[in-house]
Amino acid sequence: MCGLCGVLGGKGHWSDSAAAPAVFANRTEPQTRAHERQARTRLLNAVLKYQGIVVRDWSGSSYLLTSLTGRTAIVDTIADLWPAAERLAGRPIDPLDERYLATLAKSN
């Protein structure tokens, strides 16, 4: 897909609550798609920091992953993000690894 198609196209993801405000009616503040993506990107960065991966929102339709060595990948969804992060890290990423969870707990 070319960059322009990615910017103009882009379907909503099931995790986007801005597209279904009735589902999250108890929110006290308005929720926009951009606000949700920013929050999701911050969370992904907190989780992948230990792996040496940085995640950026790319034009509101994809995610740009960058490793400490400069390797990059562009993915469309969070489901695509995990295999790409493993490729960039050069090793499997186990989100339930005890050392990894301990490191996350210390950072909070």
Secondary structure, DSSP 8 states (H G I E B T S, - for coil): --HHHHHH-----TT-GGG-TTTTTT-SS---HHHHHHHHHHHHHHHHGGGTEEEEEETTTEEEEEETTS-EEEESSHHHHHHHHHHHHTS---TT-HHHHHHHHHH-
